[in-house]
Amino acid sequence: MNAQKRRAIYETLQSLDPHPTTELEYRTPFELLIAVMLSAQATDVGVNKATRKMFPVANTPRAMLELGEAGVTEYIKTIGLYRTKAKNVIATSRILLEQYGGEVPAEREALEGLPGVGRKTANVVLNTAFGQPTIAVDTHIFRVSNRTGLAPGKDVRAVETALEKFTPSEFRQDAHHWLILHGRYVCKARRPECWHCAIEPLCEYRPKTPPPEL
């Protein structure tokens, strides 16, 4: 895919959604960090249902520690892998208190050193909480990048590198939000909905899928 076509894709997505953001509900960097940790192999809808009840009770590292692993488990037990996630939430809260004064660090190395925080989670926090132009690659973005030809890669890190290389600087801050939403609602895994896709004329996916029979 050439540079002009990539730019046109981003311009189209920007025109549809000028100020995209995560669908996870949060008010502080700590709430965002915890929500993203909980979202692994879970839906944003499911995470939001849990955090709407948990965050009013515990939305700081100290309050989370006071809640304890058993308390966290009660709030998040409807989410996949909840036992492991509860352990990581408590361990991360303890480290934030002991090493970072209860604040979420704005550095990749520090974030990736927290239990349950990988590169994707760190990228989301750096981008959404701290305004850094990182690009987090999840399954939706991996699929859209490869299917459209925007930034092909054999694994998530390769796609991230390609997106960083090929995404014009003015779109980098919002790129992963546009792509994840496009993958979630239009360019779906089982059947991309090409018939109402705004970037369909620019996309290199073949064959295009026709609308379902009425």
Buried (B, 14 or more C-beta within 10 A) or exposed (E): BEEEBBBBBBBBBBEEEEEBEBBBBBEBBBBBBBBBBBBBEBEBEBBBBBBEEBBEEBBBBEBBBEBEBEBBBBBBEEBBBBEEBBBBBBBBBBBBBEEEEEBBBBEBEBBEBBBBBBBBBBBBBBBBBBEBBBBBBBEBBBBBBBBBBBBBBEEBEBBBBBBBEBBEEEBBBBBBBBBBBBBBEBBBEEEBBBEEBBBBEBBEBEEEBEEEEE
